[in-house]
């Protein structure tokens, strides 16, 4: 019989779902929804960081972990990737839904304006006849500037 250790204790707090689904942290969470886990030395750590460490190894110095799924309760190591702080921000959830219902698109006169923030600067991408055309321009700019970290979900809130 395997002795009860912190690895067993950690995974006992995870609801694993078959396939490439989120593995949900079921224990203590911080106000932002990120899982918290008490280490054997008494310190607490973010659960997704512990999961990554257990399954994939050390997180490179100076790097953060990005949730590709944008779900802070997820501890599935295949949903986590090392990134810079800037890359992590590119893939973040956006809290406010625009009036169009599409990320990066707002009503402008009789048309639809596309805009994106790049390195803290608001960049206007143009005005279009349809909101779908404007959203397409936003998606192209996001993919070009943010690569694999581009979050081009339809809604302005979350995917």
C-alpha positions in Angstrom: 0.0 0.0 0.0 1.3 3.4 -1.0 1.9 5.8 1.9 -0.2 9.0 2.0 2.0 11.8 0.8 1.5 15.4 -0.5 1.3 14.2 -4.1 -1.6 11.8 -3.2 -3.2 14.6 -1.2 -2.8 17.0 -4.1 -4.4 14.8 -6.7 -7.2 13.8 -4.3 -8.4 17.4 -4.6 -8.7 17.3 -8.4 -11.6 16.2 -10.5 -10.1 14.7 -13.6 -12.3 14.5 -16.7 -11.6 12.2 -19.6 -10.2 13.6 -22.9 -8.7 17.0 -23.2 -11.0 18.7 -20.7 -10.2 20.8 -17.7 -9.2 19.1 -14.5 -11.0 21.1 -11.8 -9.4 22.0 -8.5 -12.1 21.2 -5.9 -10.4 22.5 -2.7 -9.5 26.0 -1.5 -9.5 28.8 -4.0 -8.5 32.4 -3.9 -10.9 35.3 -4.7 -9.8 35.0 -8.4 -10.7 31.3 -8.6 -7.2 30.0 -8.6 -6.7 26.8 -6.5 -4.5 27.0 -3.4 -2.6 24.1 -1.9 -0.8 23.8 1.4 2.7 22.4 0.9 4.3 20.1 3.5 6.4 23.0 4.9 3.3 25.0 5.6 3.5 27.4 2.7 0.7 27.7 0.2 1.1 27.5 -3.5 -1.1 28.0 -6.6 -2.5 24.6 -7.4 -1.9 24.9 -11.2 1.8 25.5 -10.5 2.0 22.4 -8.3 0.3 20.3 -11.0 2.7 21.6 -13.6 5.7 20.9 -11.4 4.4 17.3 -10.6 3.7 16.4 -14.2 6.1 18.4 -16.3 8.9 19.7 -14.1 10.2 23.1 -13.1 8.8 26.3 -14.4 11.6 28.2 -16.2 13.0 31.1 -14.1 11.2 34.4 -14.8 8.2 32.6 -16.4 4.6 32.4 -15.4 2.0 29.7 -16.3 -0.7 30.5 -18.8 -4.0 28.7 -18.7 -4.7 28.0 -22.4 -8.3 27.2 -21.4 -8.7 30.5 -19.5 -10.1 28.5 -16.6 -8.4 29.5 -13.3 -9.7 26.3 -11.5 -8.1 24.1 -14.1 -4.9 22.1 -13.1 -4.6 20.0 -16.2 -0.9 20.2 -17.1 -1.7 19.9 -20.8 -3.7 23.2 -20.5 -0.7 25.0 -18.9 2.2 26.6 -20.7 5.2 28.7 -19.5 5.0 32.2 -20.8 6.2 35.8 -20.0 4.0 38.1 -18.1 3.1 40.0 -21.3 2.1 36.8 -23.1 -0.1 35.8 -20.2 -1.9 39.1 -20.4 -2.5 38.6 -24.1 -4.5 35.5 -23.4 -6.4 36.8 -20.4 -10.1 36.8 -20.0 -11.8 40.2 -20.8 -14.4 41.2 -18.3 -16.4 43.7 -20.3 -18.6 42.6 -23.2 -18.5 45.2 -26.0 -21.8 46.7 -27.4 -21.3 44.5 -30.5 -20.9 41.3 -28.5 -17.6 40.7 -30.4 -14.2 41.3 -29.0 -12.4 44.4 -30.3 -15.6 45.7 -32.1 -17.7 48.7 -31.3 -20.4 50.7 -33.1 -19.1 53.8 -34.9 -21.6 55.9 -36.7 -23.3 53.7 -39.3 -20.4 51.2 -39.3 -18.3 49.1 -36.9 -14.9 50.0 -35.6 -12.2 47.5 -34.9 -9.5 48.2 -32.3 -6.8 46.4 -30.4 -4.4 47.2 -27.6 -0.8 46.4 -28.4 1.9 47.0 -25.8 -0.4 49.4 -24.0 -1.2 51.4 -27.1 -4.8 51.4 -28.6 -4.6 50.7 -32.3 -7.5 51.5 -34.5 -7.8 48.9 -37.3 -10.5 50.6 -39.4 -14.2 51.0 -39.7 -16.2 48.3 -41.5 -19.7 47.9 -42.8 -20.4 44.8 -40.7 -19.4 43.8 -37.2 -18.2 40.5 -38.6 -15.7 42.2 -40.9 -14.5 44.3 -38.0 -14.1 41.3 -35.8 -12.1 39.6 -38.6 -9.7 42.5 -38.7 -9.4 42.3 -34.9 -8.7 38.5 -35.1 -6.1 39.0 -37.8 -4.3 41.7 -35.8 -4.4 39.6 -32.6 -3.0 36.5 -34.3 -0.3 38.6 -36.0 0.8 40.3 -32.8 0.1 37.7 -30.1 0.6 34.4 -32.0 -0.4 31.3 -30.0 -1.4 33.6 -27.1 -4.0 35.5 -29.1 -7.4 35.2 -27.4 -9.9 35.8 -30.2 -13.1 34.3 -28.7 -16.2 35.8 -30.1 -17.6 37.4 -26.9 -15.8 40.2 -25.3 -16.0 38.4 -22.0 -14.7 34.8 -21.9 -14.5 31.9 -24.3 
